Amino acid sequence: MAEPERWEVSSDAAEVYETCFVPAIFEAWAGPVADAAGIRTGNRVLDVGCGTGVLAREALRRVGQEGQVIGLDLNEGMLAVAPRAEPKIEWRQGDAASLPFKDASFLTP
């Protein structure tokens, strides 16, 4: 069986993504996506494919001190930029096809 193709975005490209594309495009969607997910105080949230973390940052605002947000991305370049935008989120490298968490560990209470 062939290995899946993997690609990397450099941290320089991730910086451009964060400074240009997030404010122009993605930031406007963070609130509506968090609304649709029903994120609220005390939740434990996993943002899979978090990129530089625009949705994870919105989730953190909503979960408050009682909650937890983890951003997971395969791409090291994106994860190099994400903690500078929000160091209070736990940023982890991982594959959505093989999550490094126990089953049902992100269900709402």
VOGU-3710 file (C-alpha; in Angstrom, 3 decimals, decimal comma):
1> maeperwevs> 0,000/0,000/0,000  1,363/3,418/-0,937  2,235/5,958/1,746  -0,157/8,919/1,862  1,256/12,099/0,391  2,361/14,636/3,022  3,160/18,264/2,468  4,515/20,917/4,749  3,885/24,619/4,931  6,928/26,513/6,090
11> sdaaevyetc> 6,629/28,681/9,171  7,156/31,694/6,871  4,123/30,673/4,821  2,166/30,067/8,024  3,061/33,611/9,161  1,610/34,976/5,905  -1,485/32,820/6,438  -1,922/34,198/9,990  -1,266/37,851/9,164  -3,075/38,050/5,811
21> fvpaifeawa> -5,623/35,268/5,351  -6,878/34,906/8,923  -8,007/38,550/9,276  -9,259/38,780/5,683  -11,141/35,472/5,475  -11,027/32,971/8,329  -11,506/35,167/11,404  -15,066/35,999/10,341  -15,946/32,281/10,363  -14,569/31,415/13,808
31> gpvadaagir> -17,628/32,697/15,693  -20,246/31,028/13,471  -18,366/27,711/13,515  -18,031/27,878/17,314  -21,770/28,670/17,508  -22,599/25,665/15,315  -20,417/23,449/17,513  -22,173/24,707/20,635  -18,933/25,568/22,435  -19,633/26,885/25,918
41> tgnrvldvgc> -18,041/27,470/29,307  -16,318/24,418/30,736  -16,113/22,420/27,493  -13,031/20,494/26,456  -12,517/21,346/22,777  -10,335/19,695/20,143  -9,684/21,744/16,997  -8,542/19,202/14,409  -6,600/20,696/11,520  -6,242/23,877/13,552
51> gtgvlareal> -3,706/25,616/11,341  -2,556/28,725/13,188  -5,533/28,429/15,521  -8,167/31,006/14,628  -11,025/28,692/15,680  -9,111/27,388/18,711  -8,658/30,974/19,917  -12,401/31,613/19,629  -13,061/28,351/21,470  -10,724/29,436/24,276
61> rrvgqegqvi> -12,684/32,672/24,724  -15,853/30,606/25,096  -14,689/27,782/27,379  -13,230/30,129/29,964  -10,993/29,115/32,852  -13,055/25,971/33,464  -12,504/24,567/29,965  -9,618/23,387/27,828  -8,718/23,801/24,169  -6,285/21,643/22,239
71> gldlnegmla> -5,246/22,487/18,695  -4,084/19,559/16,574  -2,422/19,882/13,187  -0,194/17,709/11,067  1,822/20,669/9,839  4,765/21,824/11,960  4,896/25,186/10,176  1,382/26,084/11,300  2,122/24,888/14,828  5,244/27,047/14,962
81> vapraepkie> 3,058/30,144/14,538  0,016/29,130/16,626  1,531/29,469/20,141  2,674/33,008/19,432  -0,937/33,958/18,741  -2,235/32,173/21,876  0,105/30,412/24,312  -2,726/29,249/26,624  -3,877/26,632/24,114  -2,220/23,215/24,079
91> wrqgdaaslp> -0,810/22,855/20,552  -0,054/19,309/19,376  1,183/17,760/16,199  -0,923/14,838/15,067  -2,917/13,215/12,310  -6,716/13,460/12,156  -6,782/9,875/10,866  -5,098/8,653/14,045  -6,001/10,941/16,926  -3,658/10,755/19,929
101> fkdasfltp> -6,502/10,888/22,475  -8,728/8,387/24,239  -12,130/7,783/22,640  -14,909/10,104/23,829  -12,495/12,397/25,679  -14,014/15,509/24,102  -17,726/14,881/24,640  -19,734/17,699/26,175  -20,742/17,216/29,816
//
